[in-house]
Amino acid sequence: MSKSRLKMIPIGGLSEIGKNMMVLEYEDDIIVIDAGLMFPGEEMLGIDLVIPDISYLVENREKLRGIVITHGHEDHIGALPFLLPQLNVPIYATKLTQGLVRVKLKERKALSAAKLKVVSPGEQVTLGKFKVEFFLVCHSIPDAVGLIIHTPVGIVVHSGDFKLDYTPVSGKPTDLSRLAQLGAQGVLLLLSDSTYAELPGYTPSERVVGEALEHIMADAPGRVIVTTFSSLVSRVQQVIDAAAKYGRRVFIVGRSMSDTARMALELGYLNAPDGILGRLDEARGLPRDKIVFITTGSQGEPTSALVRMANRDHPQVHIHHGDTIVMSATPVPGNEAVINRTVDSLFKQGAQVLYDKVAKVHVHGHGSQEELKLLLNLVKPKFFVPIHGEYRHLSLHAKLAQSVDIPKDNTFVLEDGDILELSSQSAKITGKVSSGNVYVDGLSVGDIGGVVLRNRRMLAKDGIVVAIIAINRQTGRLVGRPDIVTRGFVDTRKFRSMLDESRDLLMRTLDHTGVRTAEWSFINNKVRDTLDKFYYERTKLRPMILPFMVKV
């Protein structure tokens, strides 16, 4: 009888940045690593968030033993509030990560049913046939871990998001000695972070940012406003330290930033000297060179504090001449244009804006090429799967693996939904499960499909034309000329004669067909075809056409 195989199935996070989710399955046991969200692309009109399609997990929910979280960033925990109602399983995470998960679940009123278990680095938990051990990694958030998963066919190492910073601001460096131990023992499969596989060299240490912030606090003539991700706890710590050194008080602006800071203070991941953190209303009487604001908005999110300040729309904080604004975050791919608009608007209001192109105010949390090679050399895996990145990142990471002597045939560049089956000696791709995007739009999750988005794109592109057709209830004949109402199609004043012409054309077409009310579907198609052809010939646009019948 053939021995069972280990299945590894990425549900999200491969060929994209975000919505990370990995499934490991052996016989009747499944564990899930991370459950993240992704921010919508420009073509996803009106969509708030994107989460992974978990239909495979819902079908196999009786096999599910737990969800293991590597760290507390949105692209690793953001989908939990939407998935937990369908998958009632325990969640294992370190202390700070669990605090961030709590904040997330509370926001979405999903906290009461959650089964949260705290684990510490170095600890092991048994989930069915899997033994999961947590090891420390250095990332841009404290309490980040990688995973060592002992399976019946061999050891799987999941790097989590990591970099090799030997002088981190908070927490300890990546636990290389444990990885070297494993490399000597023999590792079946390594899954490693590919986000910065394009960048040569090493990622600079967080210390660089601390020094830059100190110079800024010392030299800034007025207020300093630092914007970063709300989960970047170590950056908030650096701002507090630099402000304390130069006698400035710190005020946290924005709900998500305040919630996270409060939680991190309670759990001991943020340390603030007495009297340094203040409430916003206390900033009024202070001299400007004694004030630091920490705020969200580093990605140009429309409702965030910094964007509202840039738009002169924030109720409490207004930009003044002489303010220094520090953008301490890397733009998420796709957000560059929105962020540039925000920066321009802040410059126009007389502020000095510092961002990573002009000052060392941010280092990212992922390893560059030399660090990725070092990890591969230490772990010496038999098989390698690059994870966490767009397709080009994964491909480049696979090439790096070949440069450190991992055979090409043992390296797999996968996409979401691929099933990789492993025994202790072999690995091959054997199929696909359903995977894709589930859209969160307001209160609805997954109800918005491709058709709705296609309609939204059509409306955004060429607008809408409503043709109102009045029909006599008794005879079923046309009453007068049809009415045409347009939105977002053409300027009705300039194109009045063309719109009138289209009304006449409709009247001739419908009168000619000798209409009867029973044939509404026929009229519907006739109106659409006639107007579509006419408007395309005249304007080269294809508006959405909605015929509307009124019986009189």
Number of C-alpha atoms within 10 A of each C-alpha: 3 4 9 13 18 21 21 19 25 25 30 31 26 27 19 21 22 26 29 29 29 23 21 22 20 21 12 12 18 24 22 21 23 29 30 24 30 24 20 17 14 10 11 17 16 14 17 15 21 25 29 24 21 22 15 14 18 14 9 14 16 13 17 23 21 21 24 22 27 28 29 27 23 22 22 25 25 26 25 24 21 18 17 18 12 13 18 15 18 16 22 22 27 22 22 23 24 22 20 22 27 18 17 23 22 13 12 11 11 17 17 9 12 18 13 17 13 13 17 16 19 15 10 17 13 13 15 17 17 21 16 22 20 23 25 25 29 29 29 26 23 25 25 29 29 25 25 24 21 19 18 16 16 16 22 22 23 24 23 27 26 27 27 26 24 14 13 18 22 20 17 17 18 23 17 17 10 15 22 16 12 18 18 11 11 16 22 24 24 24 20 23 25 30 24 22 26 15 13 12 12 16 20 19 19 24 16 13 21 21 14 15 27 18 13 20 25 15 12 17 15 19 23 28 23 27 24 23 22 22 22 20 23 20 28 23 19 21 21 24 19 21 23 19 12 15 14 24 20 26 21 22 21 16 14 19 22 17 15 20 21 13 17 19 13 12 13 11 18 18 14 14 9 7 9 15 17 14 10 14 9 10 19 11 7 11 11 18 20 19 20 27 21 26 26 26 24 27 26 23 16 13 12 19 26 34 26 19 20 21 16 15 13 16 9 12 17 15 21 14 15 17 24 26 26 23 27 24 21 19 17 13 12 13 17 14 13 15 20 14 13 24 23 13 17 25 17 12 18 14 22 17 19 18 17 15 8 8 16 17 24 24 18 17 22 24 29 24 20 17 20 24 18 15 22 23 17 17 23 25 24 18 22 28 22 26 32 27 22 17 19 16 25 29 21 18 29 23 16 18 25 18 12 13 12 20 14 14 11 18 22 18 19 20 21 22 22 21 22 21 20 21 16 16 10 12 21 14 15 10 11 14 15 12 19 16 19 18 26 21 16 10 8 9 14 15 12 14 11 12 9 12 17 14 13 17 15 15 19 15 15 17 19 20 23 16 23 17 23 19 20 15 14 10 10 17 17 21 16 11 16 22 18 16 13 17 15 14 20 18 10 14 8 9 11 12 11 15 19 15 13 20 20 15 18 22 19 12 16 18 13 9 11 10 18 17 18 9 10 14 10 13 20 16 12 17 22 18 12 14 20 18 13 17 17 12 11 9 11 12 16 21 24 21 19 17 18 15 16 11 14 11
